[in-house]
C-alpha cells in the first residue's frame, strides 16, 4: 500500500518504509534513522544505485508533497540527468550580480578596451549608469542562464519605448534625465554583450545571448562647419559676444578656438595640463587619450592662443575649475551658447574636429597625414619611440591652423542663410 501519515507516525527507529501498490511511486520511501523520519528516493543511474534525500517529514514535506517531488526527480533521471548532481550545482548568478562582478573587474583594470587599455574612469561611470538605470531595472533579477536572444530583444524594445525613462537625482543640484530611445538601447545592448562575453570567458555561461540580436545603428556624424559658419564663429570668439543675459565664459571661448586650430577632441583640450604643452617644439604631448599617449604637432596660431592664456599658480590644468584642482566643467552649456550666438545649428564641439579634417582635405593633405594630425591609432610600431613632431605633420599642422585662423579672423563673413 502507498505510504500514509499513520504509517510514518508508527515507524520505529532504524526502519524504512517503501511506497507500494496502486498509486505508488517506485523508489519512493521514508527512513527513520534518528528522531525524525526523512523522505528519500532510490534510483539507478549509469548502472549504480543512488539515494536522494527529499526532506524531513513534517512542514513543508507532507506525504503527498514528497511523493510529487519524487515523481519530478524520476523525470529528471528519465531525461538523462542525475538529481544529486543537479542539486549540487552552484546556483546561477543573476544578471545584476553578474554586472556587479563585471564592474569590480573593470574597476581593477581587468577589462580591456578595443585599444587593449583598461577602461577610463569616465567610461566606467557611464557603464555604471547604464547598468543601474536600464539593465538592472529590466532584467537584473533574472538568472543569467535564463537570458536568451528573446530576452535581449525585449530589453532593447523596452529601452527604446522609454520604459526606463526617469529623472534621477545624482548630487545636491544634479539631475540625470534618463530618456531611453533607440540609440540608448543599442549602447546598453553593446555593454550587455561585453558583460556576457566576459561571463563566457569566466566560464559562467556557454554562449553570449546578445550575439546576432539586431539593434539600431546610427549613421556616423559627418557634420562640419562651412567657411561662412566658421566666419560667424570667429566673430563670436573675437568679440566675446553676449549669449543671453550674461557673457560667455572666457575659458569656453579659448577652448573652442583651440579646437578649431588643433583638431583635438574636446576632452583633450578641456583637460589639458601645462606639463603636456611643449611650446618649444610646438606640440602637445598628451598622456591619456582615447588611443593612449599621443604626440600632436600644432601651428603658430594655436601657440599664440596658449601664450596669451594666463597661467594660474598651483593649478595643473590649463583651464582649471573654480574649485579644487579639477579641470573646467562648463563646456557643455557654454559651447551650446557659443554656437547659438554664431547662429550655427546642430553643431557640437566634436564638429570642429571634423571641420579641421575637412579643411586639411581641402588643402590636399592625404588621409594618412590627417589621421596623424588627429591622433588616430595605427601609425606604426615605431611611433612609440618618436619624441619630436614629424616635420611633415608639423608643416601640415601649421598650414591648416593658419588657414582656419584666417577664416576665423575674417571681418567679412558671408551673410547667414
ABEGO torsion letter per residue (X at the ends): XBBBAAAAAABBBGBBBBBBEBGBBBGBBBBBABABBBBBBBBBBGGBBBBBBAEBBEOABBAAAAAAAAAAAAAAAAAGBBAAAAAABBBBBBAAAAAAAAAAAAAAGABBBAAGBBBBAAAAAAAAAAAAAAAAAAAAABBAAABBAAAAAAAAAAAAAGAABBBBBABAABBBBBAEEAAAAAAAAAAAAAAAAAAAAAGABABBAABGBBBBBBBBBABBBBAAAAAAAAAAAAAGBBBEABBBBAAAAAAAAAAAAAGBBAAAAAABBAAABBAAAGBBBBABBAAEBBBBBBBAAAAAAAAABBBBBGBABABBBABEABBBAAAAAAAAAAAAAAGBBGBBAAAAAAAAAAAAAAAGBBAAAAAAAAGBBGAEAAAAABABBBAAAAAAAAAAAAAAAAAAABABBBBBX
